[in-house]
Amino acid sequence: MHLYRPLTIAIALLFTLCLFSACTSPLGPANQTPVPTPNASPSVDVGIAPINMTTDQNTVSFYQAKNNLKNSEPLSLNQFQKVTRVLFIQGGNLDESGNAERWVFGINKGDINELRVYDHSGWTILPWNYTISADELNLDQVIPPATLFDENKDQILGSSSSTVPVQRDLELRNGTYTITITSDGTPEIFMYNATTGAAIENHE
């Protein structure tokens, strides 16, 4: 008879322990509905979220270089001359969208000529101790290279199925775009009106 009393107490303690631990037990009812958090956004399983891929980080657009040109003024080699004249622009290794690895602006400031080179890392200013034989460019009156490429894609881009590496370099001077396309070591030169984008016959 005395053996039943400790057993009864142990069963009572075990029942009490189970009663208080039921709400935290990981073995609760399988169909238990979780309580929603007020004002919480619903969780939706959309699988793998798409990632917005950008273009080649080593190229920059003409718009970007042009719009940032004023930011290069504090780096000029001639801080005394306020008038900046853009005499030519060169784009190096352009992609099919008309973006370039670098843009070079030939600048005249009084008695000093300088090259302002813009790429994905910013501006670099170089002295240019040579005469620049070119008229001042009005950048608001020329079509951007992206538009030029789009209007003349058959000539500039050629066959998209070609597996031969192609390099495209551009120069804007005296109202004319000159594009040099080098493929398999052989260069081709195409010229276009910088205002209209129309092809200019090359008489060379």
Secondary structure, DSSP 8 states (H G I E B T S, - for coil): -TTHHHHHHHHHHHHHHHHHHGGG-TTS-TT------TT-------SS------S-TT-B-HHHHHHTGGGGGGG-S-SS----EEEEEEEES--TTS-BSEEEEEEEETTEEEEEEEETTEEEEEE--S--------TTSS--HHHHHHHTHHHHT--TT--S-EEEEEEEETTEEEEEEEETTEEEEEEEETTT--EE----
